[in-house]
């Protein structure tokens, strides 16, 4: 009996080795599959979440080194043209602010009071109101600058196109464009001040529109956890503005934004028809 039991015991040994070997092989395959699946899922999540996490904390701060142009001496009310040229130069287009204004920018007269006491003027979505070279100039909205940039790019055959990025938040602009090293032309108030609104009647159509004052245009170049950074033609290069204040000032101007991209984007535009015709208009900048 004892000998028989030992024999049975030895008979079980090879089967146990085979059994555990199979288990180990199966575990190895399962572990490998889980590892690969984890890498794939993790990579997808990391790719999707990278833009959202790009500005979480100081180590993830990103500020583009875009050209800076000061408007204060030559172009006291030409912030829109200056910001457009900073974006163009960053994209490799050789152009000066004077060339952009004199050759491409549509311009109209400054609004004036009519005999009926109503303020009349050309719509700032169509043209710059006044002169960018003058302290008494008013300014313009994004469609007028997009029209000027389109004309310049066609003339230069630069292989670039202006994308209407209006309607996105500043955070979304950072995720969509700053993360890809593309600065964004945006409209806010000067120094992110509280806006005021003045109603003007379009002298051509008789329809009212609003002018936001003090209207300003600058180049969004970066962000971190606390600030958005702008090449501000009135203040300097990579100027930080607190996020909430910048977002509020940007929203006051109807979330207008333009960005240069390669080639002609599909679709585009349209958002400006939805921008309130009562956008602000109060005096000069």
C-alpha positions in Angstrom: 0.0 0.0 0.0 2.8 2.4 0.9 4.6 1.6 -2.3 1.4 2.0 -4.3 0.7 5.4 -2.6 4.1 6.7 -3.5 3.6 5.6 -7.1 0.3 7.4 -7.2 2.0 10.4 -5.8 4.7 10.4 -8.4 2.1 9.9 -11.1 0.4 13.1 -10.0 3.6 15.2 -10.1 3.9 15.4 -13.9 0.2 16.3 -14.2 0.6 19.1 -11.6 3.6 20.5 -13.5 1.6 20.5 -16.7 -1.4 22.1 -15.0 0.6 25.0 -13.4 2.6 25.5 -16.5 -0.7 26.0 -18.5 -1.9 28.4 -15.8 1.3 30.4 -15.9 1.2 30.6 -19.7 -2.4 31.7 -19.6 -1.6 34.4 -17.0 1.3 35.6 -19.1 -1.0 36.0 -22.1 -3.7 37.7 -20.1 -1.1 40.1 -18.6 0.3 40.9 -22.0 -3.1 41.6 -23.4 -4.0 43.8 -20.5 -0.7 45.7 -20.8 -1.3 46.3 -24.5 -4.9 47.3 -23.9 -3.8 49.6 -21.1 -1.2 51.2 -23.4 -3.7 51.8 -26.1 -6.4 53.2 -23.9 -3.9 55.2 -21.9 -2.5 56.7 -25.1 -5.9 57.7 -26.3 -6.8 59.3 -23.0 -3.5 61.0 -22.9 -3.9 62.3 -26.4 -7.4 63.6 -25.7 -6.5 65.0 -22.3 -3.2 66.6 -23.3 -4.7 69.8 -24.6 -6.9 70.1 -21.5 -4.0 69.4 -19.2 -1.6 71.6 -21.2 -2.0 74.6 -18.9 -2.5 72.8 -15.6 0.2 74.2 -13.4 3.4 76.2 -14.0 5.3 73.3 -15.6 2.7 73.1 -18.4 2.8 76.8 -19.1 3.0 77.5 -22.8 3.8 80.9 -24.4 4.5 81.3 -28.1 7.4 83.5 -29.1 5.4 85.6 -31.6 6.7 88.9 -33.0 5.6 92.0 -31.0 4.8 95.3 -32.6 4.1 98.4 -30.5 1.2 100.5 -31.8 1.6 103.5 -29.5 3.8 105.8 -31.6 2.6 105.3 -35.2 -0.8 103.5 -35.0 -2.6 105.0 -31.9 -5.9 103.3 -32.8 -4.5 100.6 -35.2 -4.5 97.7 -32.7 -6.5 95.4 -35.2 -4.0 95.9 -38.0 -1.0 95.6 -35.7 -2.3 92.3 -34.2 -3.0 91.0 -37.7 0.5 91.8 -38.8 2.0 90.1 -35.7 0.1 86.9 -36.7 1.1 87.2 -40.3 4.8 87.7 -39.5 4.7 84.7 -37.1 3.4 82.6 -40.0 6.3 83.8 -42.2 4.5 86.4 -44.2 6.6 89.5 -44.9 4.4 92.5 -44.4 4.6 95.8 -42.4 1.7 97.4 -40.6 1.8 100.4 -43.0 1.6 98.1 -46.0 -1.4 96.2 -44.4 -3.3 99.4 -43.6 -2.6 101.3 -46.8 -3.1 98.4 -49.2 -5.6 96.1 -47.6 -7.6 97.6 -44.8 -11.1 98.8 -45.7 -11.7 102.2 -44.1 -14.7 104.5 -43.6 -15.6 107.7 -41.7 -16.0 108.1 -38.0 -19.7 108.0 -36.9 -21.3 111.3 -36.5 -24.6 112.7 -35.1 -27.3 113.4 -37.8 -29.8 116.2 -37.8 -32.1 114.0 -35.8 -29.6 113.5 -33.0 -29.0 109.9 -33.9 -25.4 108.6 -34.3 -24.8 107.3 -37.9 -21.8 105.4 -39.2 -20.6 102.6 -41.3 -20.8 99.1 -39.8 -17.4 98.2 -38.1 -17.7 94.7 -39.5 -17.3 96.1 -42.9 -14.6 98.7 -42.4 -12.3 100.5 -40.0 -14.1 103.6 -38.7 -11.7 106.5 -39.0 -7.9 106.2 -39.5 -5.6 103.8 -37.5 -3.0 106.6 -37.8 -5.3 109.0 -35.8 -6.1 109.3 -32.1 -9.7 109.9 -33.1 -10.0 106.6 -35.0 -12.6 104.1 -33.6 -11.6 100.7 -34.9 -13.3 97.7 -36.6 -14.5 94.2 -35.9 -13.2 90.8 -37.0 -14.9 90.5 -40.5 -13.1 93.7 -41.7 -9.7 92.4 -40.6 -10.5 89.0 -42.1 -11.3 90.7 -45.4 -8.0 92.6 -45.3 -6.0 89.5 -44.5 -7.6 87.5 -47.2 -6.7 90.2 -49.7 -3.1 90.3 -48.5 -2.7 86.5 -48.6 -4.1 86.3 -52.1 -1.7 89.0 -53.2 1.3 87.3 -51.5 0.2 83.8 -52.6 1.3 82.7 -49.1 -0.6 79.4 -49.0 -2.4 80.4 -45.9 -6.0 81.1 -45.0 -7.8 83.0 -42.3 -10.0 80.8 -40.1 -12.9 82.4 -38.3 -12.5 80.9 -34.8 -15.2 83.1 -33.3 -17.5 81.7 -30.7 -14.8 79.6 -28.9 -13.8 80.4 -25.4 -10.2 81.6 -24.7 -9.5 78.2 -23.2 -10.8 76.4 -26.3 -8.7 78.7 -28.5 -5.7 77.7 -26.4 -6.5 74.0 -26.7 -7.2 74.2 -30.5 -4.5 76.6 -31.6 -1.9 77.6 -29.0 -1.2 74.0 -28.4 -0.3 73.8 -32.1 1.9 76.9 -32.0 -0.7 79.1 -33.7 -1.4 82.5 -32.1 -4.9 83.9 -32.3 -6.1 87.4 -33.0 -8.8 88.3 -30.5 -11.0 91.2 -29.6 -11.4 92.4 -26.0 -11.6 95.7 -24.1 -8.4 97.7 -23.4 -6.6 96.2 -20.4 -9.7 94.0 -19.9 -11.7 96.9 -18.5 -15.5 96.9 -18.0 -17.2 97.5 -21.3 -19.7 100.2 -22.3 -22.0 100.1 -25.2 -23.2 102.8 -27.6 -25.9 102.3 -30.3 -25.1 103.5 -33.8 -27.3 103.3 -36.8 -25.7 101.9 -40.0 -25.7 104.8 -42.4 -26.2 102.4 -45.4 -28.9 100.0 -44.1 -30.5 101.9 -41.3 -30.0 99.0 -39.0 -28.6 99.6 -35.5 -25.3 98.1 -34.3 -23.4 98.5 -31.1 -19.8 99.6 -30.6 -18.0 98.3 -27.5 -15.8 100.7 -25.8 -12.9 100.7 -25.1 -12.6 98.2 -28.0 -9.2 96.6 -28.4 -7.5 93.8 -30.4 -4.5 91.7 -29.4 -2.7 88.5 -30.1 -3.4 85.5 -27.8 0.0 83.7 -27.4 -0.3 81.5 -24.4 -1.8 80.4 -21.0 -1.0 78.8 -17.7 -3.1 78.0 -14.7 -3.9 81.6 -13.7 -3.3 83.8 -16.8 -3.8 84.2 -20.5 -0.9 85.8 -22.2 -1.2 88.3 -25.1 1.1 90.3 -27.3 -0.8 93.5 -26.4 0.1 96.4 -28.9 -0.6 98.8 -26.0 1.3 97.1 -23.2 4.0 94.7 -24.4 5.0 91.2 -25.3 3.4 88.2 -23.6 1.5 90.3 -21.1 -0.4 88.3 -18.5 -4.1 89.0 -17.9 -6.1 87.2 -15.2 -8.2 84.5 -16.9 -11.7 85.5 -15.6 -11.1 89.2 -16.6 -9.8 88.3 -20.0 -12.7 85.9 -20.7 -15.2 88.5 -19.7 -13.7 91.2 -21.8 -13.5 88.8 -24.8 -17.1 87.9 -24.4 -18.1 91.5 -24.3 -16.8 91.9 -27.8 -18.8 88.9 -29.0 -16.0 86.2 -28.8 -14.4 87.4 -32.0 -11.3 85.5 -33.0 -9.2 84.9 -36.2 -6.3 82.5 -36.8 -4.0 81.7 -39.7 -3.9 78.2 -40.9 -2.4 76.4 -43.9 -4.6 76.1 -47.0 -8.3 77.1 -47.3 -10.4 75.7 -44.5 -13.7 74.1 -45.3 -16.8 76.0 -44.3 -15.9 78.8 -42.0 -17.4 82.2 -41.3 -21.1 82.5 -40.5 -20.6 83.4 -36.8 -20.5 87.1 -37.4 -24.0 87.2 -38.7 -25.0 86.0 -35.3 -23.0 88.6 -33.4 -25.4 91.1 -32.0 -25.8 94.3 -34.0 -25.9 96.0 -30.7 -22.3 95.4 -30.0 -20.9 98.5 -28.2 -20.0 101.8 -29.6 -18.9 104.5 -27.2 -16.5 107.1 -28.3 -13.0 106.6 -29.4 -10.2 104.5 -28.0 
